[in-house]
């Protein structure tokens, strides 16, 4: 369980690094299928969805991916390849969902969803050849993924669920209608509709938004009192969503909904002050990134946009600021 949670934490660091770096997005859709959505638990704290093919077609995107990719996910990829999956040909989208096991609980788990065209029968034959003992839940067969500590189930030939055995069983229960699922979470479904046409996107609930913005303020707000000022309004944040693309350089857009004009304006002012600080004290690559930053608020919503050329972003990847956020 902890292995997948480490990946989601890494994705959050990736987000913060991109925000400071000056990145933005455009490209093709990375939408989750109805089968995938039907297996996601209700109480989602954060969901990150990546169009794998878009990433592979962008050298700078793959450079970013390789730099922030945790060893746990690399081991998972190796395990899946040994089982007969070719991520270059079979995989279209990856989603990582951090969810609460019970409403209001601090106990969170992570489940992964992969979409593509999978040689299911070949993979299952490989599992049997390697004598991997499956677990049957009603009519669904779940297979262990060797020494990775993870398990996998194919909902069909285009949808694969992976994670700890507990997380995979939860997804199967949601799919079978035994427990409430994401499709009935109106707030998060609404957020998803704002960004799911992007090649990389994420949605966060209130708690996820507060955690993410606190990390962002800690990295950018290096002036006395900035984190304290943020703490005074963080409980007014309701949710957030961001999207990225690599079609023309790297671009990033974030929206934070607060439904409170003062809260959005306060955070906007703090971040604009932090950007000015970075322009004066950062490295050349950091200063270039900050010059492309746009931060504003309107109607209780905070909007952040960054953009960078491939060359500028590659320079930023080597900076101490970026390295400190992805390790």
N, C-alpha and C positions, 0 to 999 in steps of 0.2 A: 504494500500500500504506500509506504513512504517513498518508494522509488518513483512512482508516477507523480506523487505530490511534489517531489523535487523538480520534475519537469515543468509543472504548472508554475511553480515559483520562478523557475528560469524564464518562462514566457513573460512573467510580470517584470522581471529585470530587463528582458529584451525590450518590452514596451517602454520602460523608463529610459533605456539607452537610446532608443529610436527617437523618443520625444526630445531628449536633450541634443541628439545628433542633428535633428532637422530632417525628418523623413516624412513622406506622404505617399498616397496610393492611387492606382487606377488599374484597369485591366478587366479580366473576365470574372464571371461569378464563381463563388465557391459555396454554393448552396447545399444544405443538407437535404437528403432525400426524406420522404415521408416515413420510410422504414426506419431510418436513423433517428429521426425526431421522436418516433413512437417509443423508443427504448431509453430516452433520456429522463432521469429522475426529475421530479417537480422542483425541488428547492435548489436551483442552480445559483451558485455564487459567482462563477465566472465560466465563460465558454470561449475557447479560442479555436478558430477554424482556418485552415491553411489550404490553399489550392496548390497541391504539390507540383503540378506540371508548370504552373506559372513560376514557382520558385526555381525549378530546374532550368528554366529557359533564361534566367537572369544570373549572370556570374556574380554580381554584387550581392544578390539575395542569397546565393549558396555560400558565399564567403561569410556573410552574417550568420547563416544557419550553422555552418561548421564551427564558427567561433563560440557561439552560445549553446550549442547542442550538448546536453549533459551526457555523461558516460552511460547512464541508465537507458536512455533512449537509443543510443548507439548499440548497446547490447540487445535491446529488443529488436532492432532492425536486423542485426546479425542472426538472431534466433528465427525470425520470420523468413529470412532468405534461406536458411538451412531447411526450413519446413517446405520450401518450394515457391515462396513468393518473391517476385522480382519487383522491387519498389520503382524501378525505372519504367517498367511496362504495365504493371498491374495497378498501381496506386494513383488515384486521382486527388482525393482530399483526405486530410487528417483533421480530427477534432479532438480537443481535450476539454473535458467538462469537470469542473470542481463543484461538488454539491454537498449539501448537508444531509446527513442520514435521517434526521428528524427536524421538523420545523422549529426554528429558534435554537437549534443545537449548535455547539461549538465544534462538534465532531464532524469533520469533512473528509470526503473521499474523492477519488478521481477515477473516471472511466474514460477510455479512449474509443473513438469511432474512426474506422478507416473505410473509405468508399473507393470503388474501382471495379475492375473486372477480374475476379479472383478464380484461379483454377481449383475450386473447392475440393473436388473429388481427388485430385492429385495430392493436395495438401493433407487431406484426411488419410489417404493411403500412406503418405509419408509418416504421419503420426502413428498409425498402426504398425508400420514397419519398425519404428523406433520404440514400440511397446509403451507408448504414452497412455496411461490409464485415464479414460475420460470420466466425467461426472455427468449423470443424466438428471436434468431438472424437468419434470413432466415429459414433454416430447422433444426437449432441446438437449443437445449433447455439447458439453463444454470440455475443451482439451487444455491440459497444462502446457506451458511453453518452456519446458525444460528447466534449467537452473535459473532462469530469469525471475522465477517467483510469480510470474503472471499467467493468466489463463486467457483463452480466446474462444469465441463462438461465432459462427457464421449465421447471420439471420437469413441470408440468401446469398447468391453468387456475386452480389455487388456491395454487401454491407457486412463488416466485421466489427465485433465489439471486443475490446481487450482491457485488461487491468487485473487487479487482485480478484481472487475467486469470489469474495464478498461483493465487490463492485459489479462483476459480470452477472452474478445471480440477481442483484438488484435490477440491472438493466433488463434481464429476461422477465422478471416479475412485472416491471413497468410495461414492457411490450405485450405481456399476456393479460394486462388489465387488472392485476392483483393489487397494485398500488398506484397512487396518483402520479401522473407524469407531466413532463415539460409542456405538452400541448395545452394544458389547462392553466399554465402560468401566464396570464394575460399581459402582465407588465413586461416580462422578459421576451415574450413573443413579439410584442410591439417594438422593443428595442432591436430585436433581430431583423425585423423588416426594414429598419433604417440603414443597415449595413451589409446584408447578406448577398449583395451583388458585387462585392469586392473580393479580390484574390486572397486577402488576409484580413480577417475581422475578429472582433471580440466584443462581448457584452458582459456587463458586470451589474450585480444587484447593489443595494445600498451598502452592505458591509464590504463587498469587494471594491466598490468605488472609493469608500473611505480609506481602505488599506492602500489601494493603488495611488491615490492622491497624496497620502501621507508619505509614501516612498518618494514620489515625485518632488514634493516640497522639501523633503530631507536632502535630496540630491541637488536641487536647484536653489533652494532657499538658504544660502550660506550666510545670510545677514541675521543679526540678533533679533529675536522676536518673531521671525516669519513663521516658524512652526507653531509657536504659541498662538499667533493670530489665526492660523489655519484651524487649530483645535477649537477655537471659539465658534466656528461655523460649520465644522465637518458634519455634525449631526443633521444639518439641513440638506445634505446631498441625498438624492433619491436613487440615482443610477447613472450609468454611463455606457458609451459604446465608442469604439474606434475602428478605423479601417486603414489599410495600407495598400500601396501598389508599387510596382517596379517597372512600369511601362516606359516612362520618360524620366529617368533618374529614379530617386526614391522619394515618396511623399507619404504624409501621415496626417490624418484628421481625427480629432477627438472631440466628442460632445459630452459634457457633464450636466445632467439635469438636476436642478436644485428646487425649482418652483419657488425660489425666493431671490428677488433681485439683489438684495444686499449681499447674500452669501456668494452669488456668482460674481458680483462686482468686486468683492473683497479678495477672492482667490485670483481673479484676473489681475488686480493691482499687484498682488504679491508675486505672481509669476512674471509679470512685465518687469518688475524691479529686479527679479532674479536673472532674467534675460539680459538686462542692462549690465548687471554685475559680471556675467559671463563674457559679455562683449569687451569689458575692460580688463578682465583678469585671466581669461581662458587662453588656450593655445590658438595658433592661427586657424586650425581646422575647426575648433570649437567656436571661435569668433565668426567664421564663415557660416557655420550652421545657425548660430543665433541671429545673424543678419536676415535669415530667411524665415524667422519665426513670426507668427501672427497670433496674438492672443486677444480675445474680446469677450464681452458678455452681452446678452440681450434676452429679455423676457425670462430671467431666471436660469438661463442656460449659458454655460461657459463653453467657448469654442476655441480650439487650438489647432493650428495648421503649421506644419513644417515641410520644407522641400529641400532636396539636395541633389546635385548631379552625382553620377556614379563615382567620378573622380574625387569629389569632395567627401562623399560618404566613405570611400575606401580609406581616405586619409584620417577620417574620424575614428574608424575601427581601430587604428593604431594608437589613439590618444589614451592617456592615463585616465581621463574622465570616463571614457566608454569602458575600458578594461575594469575599472573599479566597480562598475554596475553589473557586469556579467560574470563575475567570479564570486 
